[in-house]
Amino acid sequence: MPHALLLIGVLAYFAGLLVLARCVSHGSGAEGFYVGGRESPWLVVALGMVGTSLSGVTFISVPGSVAASGFTYLQVTLGYVAGYVAIAFVLLPAYHRLRVASIYELLGERLGPAAQRLGAGYFVLSRTLGATARLYLVVQVLHTLMLQPLGVPFALAAAVVLAMILLYTVDGGVKALVWTDMLQTAGMLTGLVVCIVLLWRPDALAQLDAAGLSRVWVTDPLSRDFSIKALLAGMFIAIAMTGLDQEMMQKSLSVAKLRDAQKNLLLLAVLLVVVIGAFLLLGGLLTLFARDYGLVARGDELFPAVVMQHLPAWVQVVFVLALVSALLPSADGALTSLTTSTCLDLLSVGRDDTRTRRRVHLGFALLFLVLVLGFKALANTGMVFLILKLAGYTYGPLLGLFAFAMFTPRPVSGRALVTVCVAAPLLCALLDFGQPWGGYQIGLELLVLNGLLTWAGLWMACVGSKNEGLLSRMS
């Protein structure tokens, strides 16, 4: 397939996003950037958040994982449903009651400004690392498939992608993202459905079952993917990485009524189960196809290899546009939410300070570019996934902080907050990499352990400071 034609298709897609963003966000101002003017349609938000939740890495990696682990990832996805119910009926009412633009304002309200800055700092660190690592992985695929054959350097490809994202987010913010994310979700799902239809075979389900690819449940308690662990982990992953994540919640905060925002999250939970189930089905079909044709591609290489080497040219265009659609929601949402949290939580600037907001937004875009080029220089995919994993450790302290703020709000000194929120993930890292449990493998439940350690540390610090105060008064 002519690579120039693919490039034209991608540029036309970006142009469409830019036109849509400009139309829906014209004259929106600060309220439009931060919370979409609090008038976003809940159904549009729900559809757009599907793309934000999945990202380009999911688009490539989930189908590629089926050959090794079957459909076991569906266990985690089913756990998401319980997590989204908790977000809808526990966290969202608190956010809407305070009318926050940044969810970490809740920490400031309950535990003081130090907790707000600490929560925002963890979010900024984890989202910056996670978003740029994901951005690198997908830009790398686009560069290999489309731009490298045209002689376009990787650095220029990354710079152009970020420039395009910057154009429609720097002023539009959430007001623009709500609608562009919906379009991007539609593009991603179109590619998913087209590939499933083309690879489908009459006896596909029977062949998947015979090959052991349709396995969902893991009954070995010592396994990293044990069903009960996976379901609980899925619930807490949803709570931490959606309910306590500014990028994910910023769009729900743009819905005017609490009841509509709750409907948005509940619909999102159902859609994610269906969509991830479809990705797993696609992964099974790709694996069967690879076996039939003797393909050596595995893992993240499988999906692109089958499409670009064995399917019609028009499907290749659909695939590339779907991949771009999966990439953009995680990158554009990250830029907007990082700008929001930095301005409101870390710098404490006024919402109407447009100059500072634009400078911060541009600064994060440049930081994204530097980190993506750094990942390229490392040329080590394993290192990128390690960074993604390490970024995940930061959601544990957020989980513990929010649990403490909402259910046991007691005064804790800033020094104690920092000490506990640094010590908890370090201890979890020792447990994770040491694995001292005689055959038991710590899996996704590490997030829950991280949160429990953070909450327990804060509680002990609170009790300790209370006892010190009592002793000083007695003396």
C-alpha positions as CSV (number, residue, x, y, z in Angstrom):
1,M,0.0,0.0,0.0
2,P,1.4,3.5,-0.9
3,H,2.7,5.0,2.3
4,A,1.9,8.5,1.0
5,L,-1.8,7.6,0.9
6,L,-1.7,6.5,4.5
7,L,0.0,9.8,5.5
8,I,-2.7,11.8,3.6
9,G,-5.4,9.8,5.4
10,V,-3.9,10.6,8.8
11,L,-3.4,14.3,8.1
12,A,-7.0,14.5,6.9
13,Y,-8.1,12.8,10.1
14,F,-6.1,15.4,12.2
15,A,-7.7,18.2,10.2
16,G,-11.1,16.9,10.9
17,L,-10.4,16.7,14.6
18,L,-9.1,20.3,14.6
19,V,-12.2,21.6,12.8
20,L,-14.5,19.8,15.2
21,A,-12.6,21.1,18.2
22,R,-12.6,24.7,17.0
23,C,-16.4,24.5,16.3
24,V,-17.4,23.1,19.6
25,S,-15.0,25.1,21.8
26,H,-15.1,28.6,20.2
27,G,-15.3,31.2,23.0
28,S,-15.4,28.7,25.8
29,G,-13.0,30.4,28.1
30,A,-11.6,29.1,31.4
31,E,-14.7,27.2,32.4
32,G,-14.7,25.5,29.0
33,F,-11.1,24.5,29.3
34,Y,-11.3,23.1,32.9
35,V,-14.8,21.7,33.1
36,G,-16.4,22.0,29.7
37,G,-18.7,24.8,31.0
38,R,-20.4,22.0,33.0
39,E,-22.7,21.3,30.1
40,S,-21.3,18.2,28.4
41,P,-23.9,15.6,27.2
42,W,-23.4,12.5,29.4
43,L,-23.8,10.1,26.6
44,V,-21.1,11.8,24.5
45,V,-18.8,11.8,27.5
46,A,-19.4,8.1,28.1
47,L,-18.6,7.2,24.5
48,G,-15.5,9.4,24.5
49,M,-14.2,7.9,27.7
50,V,-14.1,4.4,26.1
51,G,-11.2,5.6,23.9
52,T,-9.5,7.4,26.8
53,S,-9.7,4.3,29.0
54,L,-8.2,1.9,26.4
55,S,-5.4,3.8,24.7
56,G,-3.2,2.8,21.8
57,V,-1.3,0.2,23.9
58,T,-4.5,-1.6,24.6
59,F,-5.4,-1.6,20.9
60,I,-2.1,-3.4,20.1
61,S,-1.3,-5.3,23.3
62,V,-4.7,-6.9,24.4
63,P,-5.1,-8.8,21.1
64,G,-1.4,-9.8,21.2
65,S,-1.8,-11.2,24.7
66,V,-4.4,-13.8,23.9
67,A,-1.9,-16.4,22.6
68,A,-0.1,-16.5,26.0
69,S,-3.0,-15.9,28.4
70,G,-6.3,-16.5,26.6
71,F,-9.2,-14.4,27.6
72,T,-8.1,-14.1,31.3
73,Y,-7.9,-10.3,31.0
74,L,-11.7,-10.4,31.0
75,Q,-11.5,-11.1,34.7
76,V,-10.0,-7.8,35.4
77,T,-12.5,-6.1,33.1
78,L,-15.4,-7.6,35.0
79,G,-13.9,-6.2,38.2
80,Y,-14.0,-2.7,36.6
81,V,-17.8,-2.8,36.8
82,A,-17.8,-2.9,40.6
83,G,-15.1,-0.1,40.6
84,Y,-17.2,2.1,38.4
85,V,-20.3,1.6,40.6
86,A,-18.2,2.7,43.6
87,I,-16.9,5.8,41.7
88,A,-20.5,6.7,40.6
89,F,-22.0,6.5,44.1
90,V,-19.1,7.4,46.5
91,L,-16.6,9.7,44.7
92,L,-18.7,11.5,42.2
93,P,-21.2,12.9,44.8
94,A,-18.3,14.3,46.8
95,Y,-16.7,15.9,43.7
96,H,-20.0,17.4,42.5
97,R,-20.9,18.7,46.0
98,L,-17.6,20.7,46.2
99,R,-17.9,21.7,42.5
100,V,-14.2,21.1,42.0
101,A,-12.3,21.6,38.8
102,S,-9.4,19.4,40.0
103,I,-10.4,16.4,42.1
104,Y,-7.4,16.9,44.3
105,E,-9.1,19.9,45.7
106,L,-11.1,17.4,47.8
107,L,-7.8,16.4,49.5
108,G,-7.1,20.0,50.2
109,E,-10.6,20.5,51.7
110,R,-10.3,17.4,54.0
111,L,-6.6,17.2,54.8
112,G,-5.1,20.6,53.9
113,P,-3.0,22.1,51.1
114,A,-0.1,19.7,51.6
115,A,-2.3,16.7,50.8
116,Q,-3.7,18.5,47.7
117,R,-0.2,19.2,46.4
118,L,1.0,15.7,47.2
119,G,-2.0,14.0,45.5
120,A,-1.5,16.3,42.4
121,G,2.2,15.7,42.4
122,Y,1.7,11.9,42.3
123,F,-0.8,12.3,39.5
124,V,1.5,14.6,37.5
125,L,4.4,12.2,37.9
126,S,2.4,9.0,37.0
127,R,0.4,10.5,34.1
128,T,3.5,12.2,32.6
129,L,5.5,8.9,32.6
130,G,2.5,6.7,31.6
131,A,1.2,9.0,28.8
132,T,4.6,9.5,27.2
133,A,5.5,5.8,27.4
134,R,2.2,4.9,25.7
135,L,2.7,7.8,23.2
136,Y,6.2,6.5,22.3
137,L,5.0,2.9,21.7
138,V,2.2,4.0,19.3
139,V,4.3,6.7,17.5
140,Q,6.9,4.0,17.0
141,V,4.4,1.7,15.3
142,L,3.1,4.6,13.1
143,H,6.7,5.6,12.2
144,T,7.6,2.0,11.3
145,L,4.5,1.4,9.2
146,M,4.1,4.7,7.4
147,L,6.7,7.4,8.0
148,Q,10.0,5.7,8.0
149,P,9.6,4.4,4.4
150,L,9.0,8.0,3.4
151,G,12.2,9.1,5.0
152,V,10.6,11.0,7.8
153,P,12.8,11.0,11.0
154,F,11.2,9.7,14.2
155,A,11.8,13.0,16.0
156,L,9.8,14.9,13.3
157,A,7.0,12.4,13.4
158,A,6.7,12.8,17.2
159,A,6.9,16.6,17.0
160,V,4.1,16.7,14.4
161,V,1.8,14.5,16.4
162,L,2.3,16.6,19.5
163,A,1.8,19.8,17.6
164,M,-1.5,18.6,16.2
165,I,-2.7,17.6,19.6
166,L,-1.6,21.0,21.0
167,L,-3.5,22.9,18.4
168,Y,-6.9,21.6,19.4
169,T,-6.3,21.3,23.2
170,V,-4.5,24.5,24.1
171,D,-7.7,26.6,24.2
172,G,-10.5,24.1,23.8
173,G,-9.5,21.8,26.8
174,V,-12.3,19.6,28.1
175,K,-14.9,21.4,25.9
176,A,-13.1,20.1,22.8
177,L,-12.0,16.8,24.2
178,V,-15.5,15.6,25.0
179,W,-16.4,15.7,21.3
180,T,-13.1,14.8,19.7
181,D,-12.7,11.8,22.0
182,M,-16.1,10.5,20.9
183,L,-15.0,10.8,17.2
184,Q,-11.8,9.0,18.1
185,T,-13.6,6.2,19.9
186,A,-15.8,5.7,16.8
187,G,-12.6,5.5,14.7
188,M,-11.0,2.9,17.0
189,L,-14.2,0.7,17.2
190,T,-14.6,0.9,13.4
191,G,-11.2,-0.6,12.9
192,L,-11.9,-3.3,15.6
193,V,-15.2,-4.3,14.0
194,V,-13.8,-4.4,10.4
195,C,-10.9,-6.6,11.4
196,I,-13.1,-9.0,13.4
197,V,-15.5,-9.4,10.4
198,L,-12.6,-10.0,7.9
199,L,-10.9,-12.6,10.1
200,W,-14.1,-14.4,11.3
201,R,-14.6,-18.0,10.3
202,P,-17.7,-20.1,10.7
203,D,-16.2,-22.4,13.4
204,A,-14.1,-19.7,15.1
205,L,-15.5,-20.3,18.6
206,A,-15.0,-24.0,18.4
207,Q,-11.4,-23.5,17.2
208,L,-10.6,-21.0,19.9
209,D,-11.9,-23.4,22.5
210,A,-10.0,-26.4,21.0
211,A,-6.8,-24.3,21.0
212,G,-7.3,-23.3,24.7
213,L,-7.5,-19.6,23.7
214,S,-11.0,-19.0,25.2
215,R,-10.0,-19.6,28.8
216,V,-11.3,-16.9,31.1
217,W,-11.1,-18.1,34.7
218,V,-7.9,-19.0,36.6
219,T,-8.5,-21.3,39.6
220,D,-4.9,-21.6,40.9
221,P,-4.7,-19.4,44.1
222,L,-0.9,-19.1,43.7
223,S,-1.2,-17.7,40.1
224,R,-0.6,-14.1,39.3
225,D,-3.9,-14.2,37.4
226,F,-6.1,-16.0,40.0
227,S,-9.7,-15.1,39.4
228,I,-10.5,-13.6,42.8
229,K,-7.3,-11.5,42.8
230,A,-8.1,-10.3,39.2
231,L,-11.6,-9.3,40.0
232,L,-10.6,-7.4,43.2
233,A,-7.7,-5.8,41.4
234,G,-9.9,-4.8,38.5
235,M,-12.3,-3.1,41.0
236,F,-9.5,-1.1,42.7
237,I,-7.7,-0.3,39.4
238,A,-11.0,1.3,38.2
239,I,-11.3,3.2,41.4
240,A,-7.7,4.4,41.5
241,M,-7.0,4.9,37.8
242,T,-10.3,6.4,36.9
243,G,-12.0,7.8,40.1
244,L,-8.7,9.3,41.5
245,D,-7.3,10.3,38.1
246,Q,-7.8,13.9,37.0
247,E,-7.6,13.0,33.4
248,M,-10.5,10.5,33.6
249,M,-12.7,12.4,36.0
250,Q,-12.3,15.8,34.4
251,K,-14.8,14.9,31.7
252,S,-17.3,13.5,34.1
253,L,-17.1,16.8,36.1
254,S,-18.1,18.6,32.9
255,V,-21.6,17.0,33.1
256,A,-24.0,19.4,34.8
257,K,-26.1,17.0,36.8
258,L,-24.8,14.4,39.2
259,R,-27.3,11.8,38.1
260,D,-26.3,12.2,34.5
261,A,-22.6,11.9,35.4
262,Q,-23.4,8.7,37.2
263,K,-25.2,7.3,34.2
264,N,-22.1,8.2,32.1
265,L,-19.9,6.0,34.3
266,L,-22.3,3.1,34.6
267,L,-22.7,3.0,30.8
268,L,-18.9,3.3,30.4
269,A,-18.5,0.2,32.6
270,V,-20.8,-1.9,30.4
271,L,-19.2,-0.6,27.2
272,L,-15.7,-1.5,28.4
273,V,-16.7,-5.1,29.1
274,V,-18.1,-5.4,25.6
275,V,-15.2,-3.6,23.8
276,I,-12.4,-5.4,25.7
277,G,-14.3,-8.7,25.1
278,A,-14.2,-7.8,21.4
279,F,-10.5,-7.1,21.5
280,L,-9.9,-10.5,23.1
281,L,-12.0,-12.1,20.4
282,L,-9.9,-10.3,17.8
283,G,-6.8,-11.5,19.5
284,G,-8.0,-15.1,19.3
285,L,-8.8,-14.7,15.6
286,L,-5.4,-13.2,14.9
287,T,-3.7,-16.1,16.7
288,L,-5.6,-18.7,14.6
289,F,-4.7,-16.8,11.5
290,A,-1.0,-16.7,12.5
291,R,-1.0,-20.4,13.1
292,D,-2.7,-21.2,9.8
293,Y,-0.2,-19.0,7.8
294,G,2.9,-19.8,9.8
295,L,3.5,-16.3,11.0
296,V,6.3,-15.8,13.5
297,A,5.0,-12.5,14.8
298,R,3.9,-12.6,18.5
299,G,2.7,-10.2,21.1
300,D,2.5,-6.5,20.2
301,E,3.8,-7.4,16.7
302,L,1.0,-9.7,15.8
303,F,-1.9,-7.3,15.0
304,P,0.2,-4.9,12.8
305,A,1.9,-7.9,11.0
306,V,-1.4,-9.6,10.0
307,V,-3.1,-6.4,8.8
308,M,-0.1,-4.8,7.0
309,Q,1.1,-8.0,5.3
310,H,-2.0,-10.1,4.7
311,L,-5.2,-7.9,4.5
312,P,-6.4,-5.6,1.7
313,A,-5.0,-2.1,1.3
314,W,-8.2,-0.4,2.4
315,V,-8.1,-2.3,5.6
316,Q,-4.6,-1.1,6.2
317,V,-5.9,2.5,6.0
318,V,-8.7,1.7,8.5
319,F,-6.2,0.0,10.8
320,V,-3.8,3.0,10.8
321,L,-6.6,5.5,11.4
322,A,-8.0,3.3,14.2
323,L,-4.5,3.1,15.8
324,V,-4.3,6.9,15.6
325,S,-7.8,7.1,17.1
326,A,-6.6,4.9,20.0
327,L,-3.5,7.0,20.5
328,L,-4.9,10.4,20.7
329,P,-7.4,10.3,23.6
330,S,-4.7,9.2,26.1
331,A,-2.3,11.9,24.9
332,D,-4.7,14.9,24.5
333,G,-6.5,14.1,27.7
334,A,-3.2,13.8,29.6
335,L,-2.0,17.2,28.3
336,T,-5.2,18.9,29.4
337,S,-5.4,17.2,32.8
338,L,-1.8,17.8,33.6
339,T,-2.2,21.5,32.8
340,T,-5.3,21.6,35.0
341,S,-3.7,19.9,38.0
342,T,-0.5,21.9,37.7
343,C,-2.2,25.2,37.5
344,L,-4.9,24.7,40.1
345,D,-3.2,22.4,42.6
346,L,0.6,23.0,42.4
347,L,0.8,26.6,41.2
348,S,-2.5,27.8,42.7
349,V,-3.1,30.2,39.9
350,G,-6.6,31.6,39.2
351,R,-8.8,29.9,36.7
352,D,-8.9,33.0,34.5
353,D,-5.1,33.2,34.2
354,T,-5.0,32.2,30.6
355,R,-1.4,33.2,30.0
356,T,0.0,30.9,32.7
357,R,-2.3,28.1,31.6
358,R,-1.1,28.2,28.0
359,R,2.6,28.3,29.1
360,V,2.1,25.2,31.3
361,H,0.2,23.5,28.5
362,L,3.0,24.2,26.0
363,G,5.6,23.2,28.6
364,F,4.0,19.8,29.1
365,A,3.9,19.3,25.3
366,L,7.6,20.0,25.1
367,L,8.3,17.6,28.0
368,F,6.3,14.9,26.3
369,L,8.4,15.4,23.2
370,V,11.7,15.1,25.2
371,L,10.6,12.0,27.0
372,V,9.3,10.3,23.8
373,L,12.7,11.0,22.2
374,G,14.4,9.7,25.3
375,F,12.4,6.4,25.0
376,K,13.5,6.2,21.4
377,A,17.1,6.7,22.4
378,L,16.8,3.8,24.9
379,A,15.4,1.6,22.1
380,N,14.3,-0.8,24.8
381,T,10.7,-1.8,24.9
382,G,11.2,-3.6,28.2
383,M,12.4,-0.4,29.8
384,V,9.2,1.4,28.6
385,F,7.0,-1.2,30.1
386,L,9.0,-1.0,33.4
387,I,8.3,2.7,33.4
388,L,4.6,2.0,32.9
389,K,4.7,-0.4,35.8
390,L,6.5,2.0,38.1
391,A,4.1,4.8,37.2
392,G,1.3,2.5,38.4
393,Y,2.8,2.5,41.9
394,T,1.8,6.1,42.3
395,Y,-1.9,5.3,42.3
396,G,-1.5,3.3,45.5
397,P,-0.7,6.4,47.6
398,L,-3.6,8.2,45.9
399,L,-5.9,5.4,46.9
400,G,-4.7,5.5,50.5
401,L,-4.9,9.4,50.6
402,F,-8.4,9.5,49.3
403,A,-9.6,6.7,51.5
404,F,-8.2,8.5,54.5
405,A,-9.6,11.9,53.4
406,M,-13.1,10.6,52.9
407,F,-13.6,8.1,55.7
408,T,-11.1,9.0,58.4
409,P,-10.3,12.7,57.9
410,R,-7.9,13.7,60.7
411,P,-5.1,16.2,60.7
412,V,-1.8,14.9,59.6
413,S,1.4,17.0,59.2
414,G,2.9,17.6,55.8
415,R,6.1,15.8,56.8
416,A,4.2,12.7,57.8
417,L,2.1,12.8,54.6
418,V,5.3,12.9,52.4
419,T,7.0,10.2,54.5
420,V,4.1,7.7,54.4
421,C,3.3,8.3,50.7
422,V,7.0,7.7,49.7
423,A,7.6,4.7,52.0
424,A,4.4,2.8,51.0
425,P,5.3,2.4,47.2
426,L,9.0,1.7,48.1
427,L,7.9,-1.2,50.4
428,C,5.6,-2.5,47.7
429,A,8.4,-2.5,45.2
430,L,10.5,-4.6,47.6
431,L,7.7,-7.0,48.0
432,D,7.0,-7.1,44.2
433,F,10.5,-7.6,43.0
434,G,11.6,-9.8,45.9
435,Q,8.5,-12.1,45.8
436,P,9.3,-13.7,49.2
437,W,6.1,-15.7,49.5
438,G,7.1,-19.3,48.7
439,G,5.5,-19.6,45.3
440,Y,2.8,-17.0,45.7
441,Q,3.0,-14.4,43.0
442,I,2.0,-10.8,43.7
443,G,-0.1,-9.5,40.7
444,L,-2.4,-6.6,40.2
445,E,-3.4,-6.7,43.9
446,L,-0.2,-4.8,44.6
447,L,-2.3,-1.6,44.0
448,V,-4.6,-2.6,46.9
449,L,-1.6,-3.4,49.2
450,N,0.0,0.0,48.3
451,G,-3.2,1.8,49.2
452,L,-3.7,-0.1,52.5
453,L,-0.1,0.6,53.6
454,T,-0.6,4.3,52.8
455,W,-3.8,4.5,54.8
456,A,-2.3,2.6,57.7
457,G,0.7,4.8,57.7
458,L,-1.4,8.0,57.7
459,W,-3.6,6.6,60.5
460,M,-0.6,5.7,62.7
461,A,0.9,9.1,62.0
462,C,-2.3,10.7,63.1
463,V,-2.6,8.6,66.3
464,G,1.1,9.3,67.0
465,S,0.7,13.0,66.7
466,K,-2.4,12.9,68.9
467,N,-0.5,11.0,71.6
468,E,2.4,13.4,71.4
469,G,0.0,16.3,71.9
470,L,-1.6,14.6,74.9
471,L,1.7,13.9,76.5
472,S,2.9,17.5,76.0
473,R,-0.3,18.8,77.6
474,M,0.1,16.4,80.6
475,S,3.7,17.5,81.1
